[in-house]
Amino acid sequence: MEAETDENGEIAFRGFYGRYRVEFKVDGELRSREAHLKRGERNVWSFNLPG
C-alpha cells in the first residue's frame, strides 16, 4: 500500500492484525519503523521524523 499524508501529516488505513513495517521517504531518504496492529486495542501510532 502507498499513501500520502493529509494536510495534518496523517494517514489512515485498515489492515490485518500483526506487525507492519512502515516506510517513509524523508528528504529523498527512505526510513522505516515497525508498528504492531493488535486485536482489541485502539492502534494509533505516531512517528516523529526529521524534516
TIVO-2410 file (N, C-alpha, C; in nm, 3 decimals):
# residues 51
REC num residu      c1      c2      c3 atome chaine
REC   1      M   0.083  -0.116   0.000     N      A
REC   1      M   0.000   0.000   0.000    CA      A
REC   1      M   0.089   0.124   0.000     C      A
REC   2      E   0.051   0.221  -0.076     N      A
REC   2      E   0.118   0.351  -0.073    CA      A
REC   2      E   0.015   0.456  -0.035     C      A
REC   3      A   0.059   0.555   0.041     N      A
REC   3      A  -0.031   0.661   0.083    CA      A
REC   3      A   0.048   0.790   0.102     C      A
REC   4      E  -0.019   0.901   0.087     N      A
REC   4      E   0.040   1.031   0.115    CA      A
REC   4      E  -0.032   1.091   0.233     C      A
REC   5      T   0.041   1.164   0.313     N      A
REC   5      T  -0.021   1.226   0.430    CA      A
REC   5      T  -0.117   1.336   0.388     C      A
REC   6      D  -0.215   1.361   0.475     N      A
REC   6      D  -0.309   1.470   0.450    CA      A
REC   6      D  -0.247   1.602   0.497     C      A
REC   7      E  -0.327   1.707   0.501     N      A
REC   7      E  -0.275   1.839   0.539    CA      A
REC   7      E  -0.227   1.844   0.684     C      A
REC   8      N  -0.267   1.744   0.765     N      A
REC   8      N  -0.221   1.736   0.904    CA      A
REC   8      N  -0.104   1.640   0.923     C      A
REC   9      G  -0.054   1.586   0.811     N      A
REC   9      G   0.057   1.491   0.819    CA      A
REC   9      G   0.015   1.353   0.864     C      A
REC  10      E  -0.113   1.318   0.842     N      A
REC  10      E  -0.167   1.191   0.889    CA      A
REC  10      E  -0.213   1.102   0.774     C      A
REC  11      I  -0.211   0.972   0.798     N      A
REC  11      I  -0.275   0.876   0.708    CA      A
REC  11      I  -0.358   0.781   0.794     C      A
REC  12      A  -0.452   0.714   0.732     N      A
REC  12      A  -0.533   0.613   0.799    CA      A
REC  12      A  -0.541   0.492   0.706     C      A
REC  13      F  -0.541   0.374   0.765     N      A
REC  13      F  -0.556   0.253   0.684    CA      A
REC  13      F  -0.618   0.143   0.767     C      A
REC  14      R  -0.672   0.044   0.700     N      A
REC  14      R  -0.725  -0.076   0.765    CA      A
REC  14      R  -0.636  -0.192   0.725     C      A
REC  15      G  -0.611  -0.282   0.819     N      A
REC  15      G  -0.523  -0.395   0.789    CA      A
REC  15      G  -0.554  -0.513   0.878     C      A
REC  16      F  -0.480  -0.618   0.858     N      A
REC  16      F  -0.493  -0.738   0.939    CA      A
REC  16      F  -0.409  -0.723   1.066     C      A
REC  17      Y  -0.444  -0.794   1.171     N      A
REC  17      Y  -0.364  -0.794   1.292    CA      A
REC  17      Y  -0.225  -0.846   1.261     C      A
REC  18      G  -0.125  -0.790   1.325     N      A
REC  18      G   0.012  -0.834   1.305    CA      A
REC  18      G   0.108  -0.718   1.298     C      A
REC  19      R   0.229  -0.749   1.261     N      A
REC  19      R   0.336  -0.649   1.253    CA      A
REC  19      R   0.346  -0.593   1.111     C      A
REC  20      Y   0.372  -0.463   1.107     N      A
REC  20      Y   0.388  -0.392   0.980    CA      A
REC  20      Y   0.518  -0.314   0.983     C      A
REC  21      R   0.586  -0.308   0.871     N      A
REC  21      R   0.700  -0.218   0.855    CA      A
REC  21      R   0.647  -0.098   0.777     C      A
REC  22      V   0.655   0.018   0.838     N      A
REC  22      V   0.606   0.141   0.778    CA      A
REC  22      V   0.727   0.217   0.725     C      A
REC  23      E   0.727   0.245   0.595     N      A
REC  23      E   0.840   0.315   0.534    CA      A
REC  23      E   0.800   0.457   0.497     C      A
REC  24      F   0.894   0.548   0.518     N      A
REC  24      F   0.873   0.691   0.491    CA      A
REC  24      F   0.987   0.740   0.404     C      A
REC  25      K   0.956   0.830   0.315     N      A
REC  25      K   1.062   0.896   0.240    CA      A
REC  25      K   1.073   1.037   0.295     C      A
REC  26      V   1.189   1.068   0.354     N      A
REC  26      V   1.215   1.198   0.414    CA      A
REC  26      V   1.334   1.260   0.343     C      A
REC  27      D   1.309   1.373   0.277     N      A
REC  27      D   1.416   1.441   0.201    CA      A
REC  27      D   1.486   1.345   0.106     C      A
REC  28      G   1.409   1.257   0.040     N      A
REC  28      G   1.463   1.163  -0.057    CA      A
REC  28      G   1.526   1.039   0.003     C      A
REC  29      E   1.533   1.030   0.136     N      A
REC  29      E   1.593   0.915   0.204    CA      A
REC  29      E   1.485   0.826   0.263     C      A
REC  30      L   1.494   0.695   0.237     N      A
REC  30      L   1.396   0.600   0.288    CA      A
REC  30      L   1.426   0.564   0.432     C      A
REC  31      R   1.326   0.575   0.518     N      A
REC  31      R   1.337   0.538   0.659    CA      A
REC  31      R   1.222   0.445   0.692     C      A
REC  32      S   1.238   0.366   0.798     N      A
REC  32      S   1.129   0.274   0.833    CA      A
REC  32      S   1.115   0.261   0.984     C      A
REC  33      R   0.996   0.224   1.025     N      A
REC  33      R   0.963   0.196   1.164    CA      A
REC  33      R   0.873   0.073   1.164     C      A
REC  34      E   0.862   0.008   1.280     N      A
REC  34      E   0.773  -0.107   1.291    CA      A
REC  34      E   0.651  -0.069   1.373     C      A
REC  35      A   0.536  -0.121   1.333     N      A
REC  35      A   0.411  -0.100   1.406    CA      A
REC  35      A   0.342  -0.234   1.420     C      A
REC  36      H   0.269  -0.252   1.529     N      A
REC  36      H   0.201  -0.378   1.555    CA      A
REC  36      H   0.052  -0.350   1.571     C      A
REC  37      L  -0.028  -0.406   1.482     N      A
REC  37      L  -0.173  -0.391   1.487    CA      A
REC  37      L  -0.228  -0.501   1.576     C      A
REC  38      K  -0.281  -0.463   1.694     N      A
REC  38      K  -0.322  -0.561   1.795    CA      A
REC  38      K  -0.474  -0.565   1.811     C      A
REC  39      R  -0.525  -0.684   1.825     N      A
REC  39      R  -0.669  -0.705   1.846    CA      A
REC  39      R  -0.712  -0.642   1.979     C      A
REC  40      G  -0.827  -0.574   1.976     N      A
REC  40      G  -0.884  -0.518   2.098    CA      A
REC  40      G  -0.818  -0.390   2.147     C      A
REC  41      E  -0.729  -0.332   2.068     N      A
REC  41      E  -0.664  -0.208   2.107    CA      A
REC  41      E  -0.696  -0.097   2.008     C      A
REC  42      R  -0.669   0.025   2.047     N      A
REC  42      R  -0.700   0.142   1.964    CA      A
REC  42      R  -0.611   0.152   1.841     C      A
REC  43      N  -0.486   0.106   1.851     N      A
REC  43      N  -0.394   0.102   1.738    CA      A
REC  43      N  -0.374   0.236   1.669     C      A
REC  44      V  -0.324   0.330   1.744     N      A
REC  44      V  -0.289   0.462   1.691    CA      A
REC  44      V  -0.139   0.480   1.712     C      A
REC  45      W  -0.067   0.513   1.608     N      A
REC  45      W   0.078   0.529   1.615    CA      A
REC  45      W   0.117   0.670   1.577     C      A
REC  46      S   0.227   0.713   1.632     N      A
REC  46      S   0.283   0.843   1.598    CA      A
REC  46      S   0.432   0.823   1.572     C      A
REC  47      F   0.478   0.873   1.459     N      A
REC  47      F   0.618   0.866   1.423    CA      A
REC  47      F   0.671   1.007   1.406     C      A
REC  48      N   0.773   1.042   1.480     N      A
REC  48      N   0.838   1.173   1.466    CA      A
REC  48      N   0.957   1.158   1.373     C      A
REC  49      L   0.952   1.231   1.264     N      A
REC  49      L   1.057   1.221   1.163    CA      A
REC  49      L   1.121   1.358   1.142     C      A
REC  50      P   1.249   1.358   1.107     N      A
REC  50      P   1.315   1.485   1.080    CA      A
REC  50      P   1.261   1.548   0.951     C      A
REC  51      G   1.274   1.676   0.942     N      A
REC  51      G   1.236   1.743   0.818    CA      A
REC  51      G   1.120   1.824   0.828     C      A
***
